[in-house]
Amino acid sequence: MPGTRRKPGRMGPWIDGLGVRFMELGYTPSSVRNRLKDVGQLGRWMASANLQASQLTRDAVIAFVRARRADGHRRVSGARSFEPVLDYLKSQRVVVEGTPSPTPLDELIAQYRIWLVAERGLAAPTVLRYEKLARRFLQGRAEAHGGRLVEELAGTDVVAFLVRETTRLTVGAAKGRVAELRSLLRYLYLKGLTPLPLATAVPPVAGWRDTGIPAGFAAGDVQRLLDVCDQDSPAGIRDLAILVLVARLGLRSSEVARMELGDIDWRGGEIAVRGKARRRDRLPLPSDVGETLSAYLRKARPSTPHRQVFLTCKAPTTVIRPDLVSGVTKRACQRAGLRAIGAHRLRHAMATEMLRRGATLVQVSQVLRHRDLATTAIYAKVDVVALRRVAQPWPGAQQ
């Protein structure tokens, strides 16, 4: 039996298929053998527990892991490592999970999710954040009012929920909660589920707007981040391509993660950017950025059916999440001996460097793809040379 010297118990019929699946997910041959050994141990435990493959669930896997550890085995794979096994069994229709009947809360959240995507055009991570707050708010409402979700919903309920939510949050996070709750209340009113526009009852969060100054990051330090990427390893080649897109084109983390192979127009020298609210912008593709992307696609990108440009370097091979872009940036900072920053700081660095070289705020706004010039206006604070020209002398300074 491939991958294990002992019989794989009740997982025997699927060992060969799992070996192929592990290879497709990017595992090395040695890793495949080790994972098939784990599957064999699981199959033998299933036989002792009188458990059929069709009954295998996440809870059963957790019970198997606990049993192995209780027997004194020191090296036991965690339950998460068996996720590809469960996914494979589902794809083969061996495991068919029953779908529980949706509750009224589930149905309302599902309709709200559709509205967020279809009507407001929000990105998936934003939709998830809005959905989580909506579920907390409505679940708490149902528990406190005998299962009633929106019946007799009043402004006092809204304010009380926000007070509980924002007690330990920063001003920025509290403003996010306010926006999320207003969105839900606006939806409930538009769909006729509440008689009053309760979004107006959501109190604003106290805090001065645009009082901060964008944190700077020197152009020389940006270059150091690029220089420390190891061009002899697939991970280093990929990381360099990611950092170049953020530092040279000012892409957001989500825009890097969503980029697809078809978004790169090699002949036209352009790149399509999948921005916020379904926006599609086209940016010039500088030669150095194109060369870095080409090197990644030729040398380091795994061969998979995924259309996204950037993939994970470790198995299972899948598309990257937006937070990995900041993770790449922080690890590069550590290697360069610089203070750790997130990927968004590189957008700030690019904007301030453009101003230093004489670009106008309108030009910076176009490159950063801000919908409102007021968003870009904060960068006027870092144009110290221009500010000195318009600054008035302090009264009495010459006395």
Rosetta blueprint (number, residue, H / E / L):
1 M L
2 P L
3 G L
4 T L
5 R L
6 R L
7 K L
8 P L
9 G H
10 R H
11 M H
12 G H
13 P H
14 W H
15 I H
16 D H
17 G H
18 L H
19 G H
20 V H
21 R H
22 F H
23 M H
24 E H
25 L L
26 G L
27 Y L
28 T L
29 P H
30 S H
31 S H
32 V H
33 R H
34 N H
35 R H
36 L H
37 K H
38 D H
39 V H
40 G H
41 Q H
42 L H
43 G H
44 R H
45 W H
46 M H
47 A H
48 S H
49 A L
50 N L
51 L L
52 Q L
53 A H
54 S H
55 Q H
56 L L
57 T L
58 R H
59 D H
60 A H
61 V H
62 I H
63 A H
64 F H
65 V H
66 R H
67 A H
68 R H
69 R H
70 A H
71 D L
72 G L
73 H L
74 R L
75 R L
76 V L
77 S L
78 G L
79 A H
80 R H
81 S H
82 F H
83 E H
84 P H
85 V H
86 L H
87 D H
88 Y H
89 L H
90 K H
91 S H
92 Q L
93 R L
94 V L
95 V L
96 V L
97 E L
98 G L
99 T L
100 P L
101 S L
102 P L
103 T L
104 P H
105 L H
106 D H
107 E H
108 L H
109 I H
110 A H
111 Q H
112 Y H
113 R H
114 I H
115 W H
116 L H
117 V H
118 A H
119 E L
120 R L
121 G L
122 L L
123 A L
124 A H
125 P H
126 T H
127 V H
128 L H
129 R H
130 Y H
131 E H
132 K H
133 L H
134 A H
135 R H
136 R H
137 F H
138 L H
139 Q H
140 G H
141 R H
142 A H
143 E H
144 A H
145 H L
146 G L
147 G L
148 R L
149 L L
150 V L
151 E L
152 E L
153 L L
154 A L
155 G H
156 T H
157 D H
158 V H
159 V H
160 A H
161 F H
162 L H
163 V H
164 R H
165 E H
166 T H
167 T L
168 R L
169 L L
170 T L
171 V H
172 G H
173 A H
174 A H
175 K H
176 G H
177 R H
178 V H
179 A H
180 E H
181 L H
182 R H
183 S H
184 L H
185 L H
186 R H
187 Y H
188 L H
189 Y H
190 L H
191 K L
192 G L
193 L L
194 T L
195 P L
196 L L
197 P L
198 L H
199 A H
200 T H
201 A H
202 V L
203 P L
204 P L
205 V L
206 A L
207 G L
208 W L
209 R L
210 D L
211 T L
212 G L
213 I L
214 P L
215 A L
216 G L
217 F L
218 A L
219 A H
220 G H
221 D H
222 V H
223 Q H
224 R H
225 L H
226 L H
227 D H
228 V L
229 C L
230 D L
231 Q L
232 D L
233 S L
234 P H
235 A H
236 G H
237 I H
238 R H
239 D H
240 L H
241 A H
242 I H
243 L H
244 V H
245 L H
246 V H
247 A H
248 R H
249 L H
250 G L
251 L L
252 R L
253 S H
254 S H
255 E H
256 V H
257 A H
258 R H
259 M L
260 E E
261 L H
262 G H
263 D H
264 I E
265 D E
266 W L
267 R L
268 G L
269 G L
270 E E
271 I E
272 A E
273 V E
274 R E
275 G L
276 K H
277 A H
278 R H
279 R L
280 R E
281 D E
282 R E
283 L E
284 P E
285 L L
286 P L
287 S H
288 D H
289 V H
290 G H
291 E H
292 T H
293 L H
294 S H
295 A H
296 Y H
297 L H
298 R H
299 K H
300 A L
301 R L
302 P L
303 S L
304 T L
305 P L
306 H L
307 R L
308 Q E
309 V L
310 F L
311 L E
312 T L
313 C L
314 K L
315 A L
316 P L
317 T L
318 T L
319 V E
320 I L
321 R L
322 P H
323 D H
324 L H
325 V H
326 S H
327 G H
328 V H
329 T H
330 K H
331 R H
332 A H
333 C H
334 Q H
335 R H
336 A H
337 G L
338 L L
339 R L
340 A L
341 I L
342 G L
343 A L
344 H H
345 R H
346 L H
347 R H
348 H H
349 A H
350 M H
351 A H
352 T H
353 E H
354 M H
355 L H
356 R H
357 R L
358 G L
359 A L
360 T L
361 L H
362 V H
363 Q H
364 V H
365 S H
366 Q H
367 V H
368 L H
369 R L
370 H L
371 R L
372 D L
373 L H
374 A H
375 T H
376 T H
377 A H
378 I H
379 Y H
380 A H
381 K H
382 V H
383 D L
384 V H
385 V H
386 A H
387 L H
388 R H
389 R H
390 V H
391 A L
392 Q L
393 P L
394 W L
395 P L
396 G L
397 A L
398 Q L
399 Q L
